[in-house]
Amino acid sequence: MEWAQRILVFLMLVGSVIYFFYCLWKLELRLVLQGDKEKRADRIGTRIISLIRDVILQRKLFNRPYSLSGTLHALVFWGFLVIGVQTLN
């Protein structure tokens, strides 16, 4: 009887995964694929500079409505970066 329960649980798992991806396709991915193609390989230098400035340095979080919470968020983010670099060694 144990093997029948395992097969039933496996089939329920497979069915729920299929249903999840069907809903994902129906709701989200179909809308994304309808959009126009975007040239992301242009302006490489500008994109790299904005990546460093906006993502790594967290520049936008230091502006006015987010000054205190933005600073705290940036400190937590940089702490995770330091921990991530240390775990690579």
Backbone torsions as a table, in degrees:
resi	resn	phi	psi	omega
1	MET	NA	-27.2	-178.8
2	GLU	-63.7	-37.9	-179.9
3	TRP	-67.7	-31.6	177.9
4	ALA	-68.5	-38.5	177.6
5	GLN	-66.4	-40.1	178.5
6	ARG	-63.8	-41.6	178.5
7	ILE	-65.4	-41.3	178.9
8	LEU	-63.3	-44.4	178.5
9	VAL	-64.5	-40.7	178.1
10	PHE	-62.4	-44.4	179.1
11	LEU	-65.3	-37.4	176.8
12	MET	-66.1	-39.3	177.7
13	LEU	-64.0	-46.9	179.4
14	VAL	-62.6	-42.6	178.8
15	GLY	-62.9	-40.9	-179.9
16	SER	-70.1	-34.6	176.4
17	VAL	-67.0	-43.1	177.4
18	ILE	-62.7	-43.0	178.5
19	TYR	-63.6	-39.6	178.3
20	PHE	-61.1	-48.9	-178.9
21	PHE	-68.9	-31.0	174.8
22	TYR	-64.4	-45.3	178.1
23	CYS	-65.3	-38.7	177.4
24	LEU	-61.6	-44.5	178.7
25	TRP	-65.0	-44.1	-176.4
26	LYS	-65.1	-40.8	-173.1
27	LEU	-92.5	-41.6	-168.6
28	GLU	-110.1	-58.1	-170.1
29	LEU	-65.3	-33.5	179.1
30	ARG	-62.7	-40.0	178.7
31	LEU	-67.9	-38.9	-179.8
32	VAL	-66.7	-40.6	-178.0
33	LEU	-72.1	-15.5	177.6
34	GLN	-77.1	-17.0	-177.2
35	GLY	-71.7	163.9	178.5
36	ASP	-73.0	152.2	176.3
37	LYS	-69.8	144.6	-177.9
38	GLU	-119.8	138.3	178.5
39	LYS	-82.4	103.1	-178.7
40	ARG	-98.6	-2.5	180.0
41	ALA	-94.4	0.1	178.2
42	ASP	-88.7	157.2	177.9
43	ARG	53.3	53.2	-176.9
44	ILE	-60.5	-44.1	-178.6
45	GLY	-61.8	-44.9	179.1
46	THR	-63.7	-39.2	-179.7
47	ARG	-67.9	-39.2	179.3
48	ILE	-67.3	-42.0	178.8
49	ILE	-63.1	-43.7	179.2
50	SER	-68.0	-31.3	174.9
51	LEU	-62.4	-47.2	-179.4
52	ILE	-65.5	-45.6	-175.2
53	ARG	-70.3	-46.0	-172.4
54	ASP	-89.9	-32.5	-175.8
55	VAL	-96.1	-53.6	-175.3
56	ILE	-77.0	-43.9	-179.5
57	LEU	-84.1	-11.1	176.9
58	GLN	56.9	44.2	-173.4
59	ARG	-60.7	-41.2	-173.9
60	LYS	-68.8	-19.6	-178.4
61	LEU	-77.9	-12.3	-179.4
62	PHE	-91.3	-4.1	178.8
63	ASN	-78.1	170.7	-165.8
64	ARG	-57.2	-64.5	-164.3
65	PRO	-68.2	-12.1	-174.8
66	TYR	-109.8	17.3	-168.3
67	SER	-58.2	-50.9	-178.3
68	LEU	-75.0	-52.0	-179.6
69	SER	-66.8	-32.7	177.4
70	GLY	-66.0	-40.6	177.3
71	THR	-63.6	-43.9	178.6
72	LEU	-64.5	-40.8	177.8
73	HIS	-62.9	-42.8	179.9
74	ALA	-63.3	-39.6	178.8
75	LEU	-64.4	-41.4	177.2
76	VAL	-64.5	-43.5	179.1
77	PHE	-60.2	-47.8	179.5
78	TRP	-65.7	-32.3	175.3
79	GLY	-63.8	-41.7	176.4
80	PHE	-65.9	-35.3	175.8
81	LEU	-63.1	-42.5	179.6
82	VAL	-64.5	-45.2	178.7
83	ILE	-62.5	-41.2	179.1
84	GLY	-63.0	-41.0	179.1
85	VAL	-68.0	-39.0	-179.7
86	GLN	-66.3	-33.4	-179.6
87	THR	-74.7	-16.6	176.5
88	LEU	-71.5	-26.5	-178.3
89	ASN	-79.1	NA	NA
